[in-house]
């Protein structure tokens, strides 16, 4: 079971990206008004808003702070303010330094690109881990079905139960993401999917002598399913560990976002 508020962190990153976009616009407006007499530069301060909303207490876990913050994200809706503190030496009282603004603009563009890329990457990581958990859960259910039918000597078609085998394959990219992530996908991957559930026709049924059984043949032998309990239990342990590993990977992605937010505390 996953106990994570990972998407709460992504919501905050989304607010940060919105603020970054707004700050880019403000800086661009500053540059456009470099020669406007009396103009005062505009700016946006998301970091202070985030620190204020998260609080300074070191005794409250960050998960709890973020969960509480997500109940009302309006405190992160920052607005543009006038930077009157930046003293102007110009006779026209304009306090815009175009060189400084260009540096700030380049920096903010990098920040915005980093945030949007991070959000997309986190969703992709979550999707990969979730696909692994879904596939392994399906495999566990199939193994449980095999074990439950270990003594089923007759199915609807009159034959003993045949063990089922689940096969996996890497998920395919959608047409859009195939072009958008073509170079990245070769290194990272796209998750996993169940490709088929096939009956094991290679392993023979188990023959046991039991003349009193209703499904015994003329020689007194009963055909039992080709299910080996030891093999199935081994596969069950393997699938359970794979599921847990995918859960750990999912939570690790959340921890990466959590670490980024701690920088702003």
C-alpha positions as CSV (number, residue, x, y, z in Angstrom):
1,X,0.0,0.0,0.0
2,X,1.3,3.4,-0.9
3,X,1.1,6.1,1.7
4,X,2.4,9.2,-0.1
5,X,1.3,12.7,-0.8
6,X,3.6,12.9,-3.9
7,X,1.0,14.9,-5.9
8,X,0.8,17.5,-3.2
9,X,4.4,18.3,-3.9
10,X,3.8,18.5,-7.6
11,X,0.9,20.9,-7.0
12,X,3.4,23.2,-5.2
13,X,5.9,22.9,-8.1
14,X,3.1,23.8,-10.5
15,X,2.5,27.0,-8.4
16,X,6.2,27.7,-8.5
17,X,6.2,27.4,-12.3
18,X,3.2,29.8,-12.5
19,X,5.1,32.3,-10.4
20,X,8.2,31.9,-12.5
21,X,6.3,32.6,-15.7
22,X,4.8,35.7,-14.0
23,X,8.3,36.9,-13.0
24,X,9.6,36.4,-16.6
25,X,6.7,38.7,-17.7
26,X,7.5,41.3,-15.1
27,X,11.2,41.3,-16.0
28,X,10.4,41.6,-19.7
29,X,8.2,44.5,-18.9
30,X,11.0,46.1,-16.9
31,X,13.3,45.8,-19.9
32,X,10.7,47.3,-22.2
33,X,10.4,50.3,-19.9
34,X,14.1,51.0,-19.5
35,X,13.7,54.5,-20.9
36,X,10.3,55.3,-19.3
37,X,10.7,58.3,-17.0
38,X,9.7,57.6,-13.4
39,X,9.1,53.8,-14.0
40,X,9.8,51.5,-11.1
41,X,10.9,47.9,-11.7
42,X,8.4,45.2,-11.0
43,X,9.2,41.8,-9.5
44,X,7.6,38.6,-8.1
45,X,8.8,36.8,-4.9
46,X,7.6,33.2,-4.7
47,X,10.3,32.0,-2.4
48,X,9.1,34.2,0.5
49,X,5.5,33.1,0.0
50,X,6.5,29.5,0.1
51,X,8.6,30.0,3.3
52,X,5.7,31.8,4.9
53,X,3.1,29.2,4.0
54,X,5.3,26.2,5.1
55,X,6.3,27.9,8.3
56,X,9.6,27.8,10.1
57,X,8.8,25.0,12.7
58,X,11.4,22.3,12.6
59,X,9.2,20.0,14.6
60,X,6.5,19.5,12.0
61,X,7.3,17.0,9.3
62,X,7.5,18.5,5.8
63,X,4.9,15.9,4.6
64,X,2.4,17.3,7.1
65,X,3.2,20.9,6.2
66,X,2.7,20.2,2.5
67,X,-0.5,18.2,3.0
68,X,-1.9,21.1,5.0
69,X,-0.8,23.6,2.5
70,X,-2.6,21.7,-0.3
71,X,-5.9,22.3,1.4
72,X,-5.6,25.9,0.4
73,X,-2.9,26.9,-2.2
74,X,-4.2,30.4,-2.5
75,X,-1.3,31.6,-0.3
76,X,1.1,30.7,-3.1
77,X,-0.8,32.9,-5.7
78,X,1.9,35.6,-5.7
79,X,1.3,38.9,-7.4
80,X,3.7,41.5,-9.0
81,X,5.0,44.1,-6.7
82,X,6.8,47.4,-7.3
83,X,10.5,47.4,-6.2
84,X,10.9,50.8,-4.8
85,X,13.8,49.8,-2.6
86,X,16.1,49.7,-5.7
87,X,17.5,53.2,-5.5
88,X,17.7,55.1,-8.8
89,X,20.7,57.3,-9.6
90,X,19.1,58.4,-12.9
91,X,17.7,61.9,-13.3
92,X,14.4,60.5,-14.7
93,X,13.9,58.4,-11.4
94,X,13.7,55.1,-13.4
95,X,15.4,52.4,-11.3
96,X,15.7,49.7,-14.1
97,X,19.2,48.5,-14.8
98,X,18.9,46.7,-18.1
99,X,22.1,44.6,-17.6
100,X,20.8,43.3,-14.3
101,X,17.3,42.6,-15.8
102,X,18.8,40.6,-18.6
103,X,20.7,38.4,-16.2
104,X,17.6,38.0,-14.1
105,X,15.6,37.1,-17.2
106,X,18.0,34.4,-18.3
107,X,18.1,33.0,-14.8
108,X,14.3,32.9,-14.5
109,X,14.0,31.3,-17.9
110,X,16.3,28.5,-16.7
111,X,14.3,28.2,-13.5
112,X,11.0,27.9,-15.4
113,X,12.4,25.3,-17.8
114,X,13.8,23.3,-14.8
115,X,10.4,23.4,-13.0
116,X,8.3,22.3,-16.0
117,X,10.8,19.6,-16.9
118,X,10.8,18.4,-13.3
119,X,7.0,18.2,-13.2
120,X,6.9,16.2,-16.5
121,X,9.7,14.0,-15.3
122,X,8.0,13.3,-11.9
123,X,4.7,12.4,-13.6
124,X,6.7,10.0,-15.9
125,X,8.5,8.4,-12.9
126,X,5.2,7.9,-11.1
127,X,3.7,6.4,-14.2
128,X,6.6,4.0,-14.7
129,X,6.5,2.9,-11.0
130,X,2.7,2.6,-11.1
131,X,2.7,0.5,-14.2
132,X,5.2,-1.9,-12.5
133,X,2.9,-2.1,-9.4
134,X,-0.1,-2.8,-11.6
135,X,1.6,-5.5,-13.6
136,X,3.1,-7.2,-10.5
137,X,-0.3,-7.1,-8.7
138,X,-1.9,-8.8,-11.7
139,X,0.8,-11.4,-11.6
140,X,0.2,-12.0,-7.9
141,X,-3.5,-12.4,-8.6
142,X,-2.8,-15.0,-11.3
143,X,-0.4,-16.9,-9.1
144,X,-3.0,-16.9,-6.3
145,X,-5.5,-18.3,-8.9
146,X,-3.1,-21.1,-9.7
147,X,-2.6,-22.0,-6.1
148,X,-6.3,-21.9,-5.4
149,X,-6.9,-24.4,-8.3
150,X,-4.2,-26.8,-7.4
151,X,-6.8,-29.6,-6.9
152,X,-9.3,-28.6,-9.6
153,X,-9.6,-31.7,-11.7
154,X,-12.4,-30.5,-13.9
155,X,-13.1,-27.1,-15.5
156,X,-15.9,-25.9,-17.8
157,X,-14.3,-27.7,-20.8
158,X,-14.1,-30.9,-18.8
159,X,-10.3,-30.8,-18.5
160,X,-8.2,-30.2,-15.3
161,X,-7.1,-26.7,-14.6
162,X,-4.0,-25.6,-16.4
163,X,-1.6,-23.2,-14.6
164,X,-1.5,-19.7,-16.1
165,X,1.6,-17.7,-16.9
166,X,1.8,-13.9,-17.1
167,X,4.2,-12.3,-19.5
168,X,5.4,-8.6,-19.4
169,X,6.7,-6.2,-22.0
170,X,7.9,-2.6,-22.0
171,X,5.1,-0.1,-22.5
172,X,4.9,1.5,-25.9
173,X,5.0,5.3,-26.2
174,X,2.0,7.2,-27.4
175,X,2.5,8.8,-30.9
176,X,3.0,12.3,-29.4
177,X,5.4,11.3,-26.6
178,X,7.2,9.0,-29.0
179,X,8.5,12.1,-30.8
180,X,8.7,14.3,-27.7
181,X,10.7,11.8,-25.6
182,X,12.4,9.7,-28.3
183,X,16.0,10.3,-27.1
184,X,15.1,10.3,-23.4
185,X,13.0,7.1,-23.6
186,X,15.9,5.0,-24.8
187,X,17.7,5.8,-21.5
188,X,14.9,5.9,-19.0
189,X,12.1,3.6,-20.4
190,X,8.3,3.9,-20.3
191,X,7.2,1.4,-17.8
192,X,5.8,-2.1,-18.2
193,X,2.5,-3.7,-19.3
194,X,1.0,-7.2,-19.2
195,X,1.1,-8.6,-22.7
196,X,-0.5,-12.0,-22.3
197,X,-1.9,-14.6,-19.9
198,X,-1.2,-18.0,-21.4
199,X,-1.9,-21.5,-20.2
200,X,1.1,-23.7,-19.5
201,X,0.8,-26.4,-22.1
202,X,4.4,-27.5,-21.8
203,X,4.1,-29.1,-18.3
204,X,2.1,-32.3,-18.1
205,X,-0.8,-32.9,-15.7
206,X,0.0,-34.8,-12.5
207,X,-1.3,-38.3,-12.5
208,X,-2.4,-39.8,-9.2
209,X,-4.0,-43.1,-8.4
210,X,-7.4,-42.6,-6.8
211,X,-10.0,-45.0,-8.1
212,X,-12.7,-43.5,-5.8
213,X,-12.4,-40.1,-7.4
214,X,-15.3,-39.1,-9.7
215,X,-12.8,-38.0,-12.4
216,X,-10.7,-41.1,-12.3
217,X,-10.1,-42.9,-15.6
218,X,-10.7,-46.5,-16.4
219,X,-7.4,-47.3,-14.8
220,X,-8.1,-45.4,-11.6
221,X,-5.8,-42.5,-12.3
222,X,-6.8,-38.9,-11.8
223,X,-5.3,-36.0,-13.8
224,X,-4.5,-33.1,-11.4
225,X,-3.5,-29.6,-12.5
226,X,0.0,-28.9,-13.6
227,X,0.4,-26.6,-10.7
228,X,3.5,-27.0,-8.4
229,X,2.8,-25.3,-5.1
230,X,6.5,-24.8,-4.4
231,X,7.1,-23.2,-7.7
232,X,4.0,-20.9,-7.3
233,X,5.0,-19.9,-3.8
234,X,8.5,-19.0,-5.1
235,X,7.0,-17.0,-7.9
236,X,4.6,-15.3,-5.4
237,X,7.6,-14.2,-3.3
238,X,9.4,-12.9,-6.4
239,X,6.3,-10.9,-7.5
240,X,5.7,-9.5,-4.0
241,X,9.3,-8.3,-3.8
242,X,9.0,-6.7,-7.2
243,X,5.8,-4.9,-6.2
244,X,7.6,-3.6,-3.0
245,X,10.6,-2.5,-5.2
246,X,8.2,-0.5,-7.4
247,X,6.6,1.1,-4.3
248,X,10.0,2.1,-3.0
249,X,10.8,3.7,-6.4
250,X,7.5,5.6,-6.3
251,X,8.2,7.0,-2.9
252,X,11.8,7.8,-3.9
253,X,10.5,10.1,-6.6
254,X,8.4,11.9,-4.0
255,X,11.5,12.2,-1.7
256,X,13.3,14.0,-4.5
257,X,10.6,16.6,-4.7
258,X,10.6,16.8,-0.9
259,X,14.3,17.5,-0.9
260,X,13.9,20.3,-3.4
261,X,11.3,22.0,-1.2
262,X,13.5,21.7,1.8
263,X,16.0,24.0,0.1
264,X,13.4,26.8,0.3
265,X,12.7,26.3,4.0
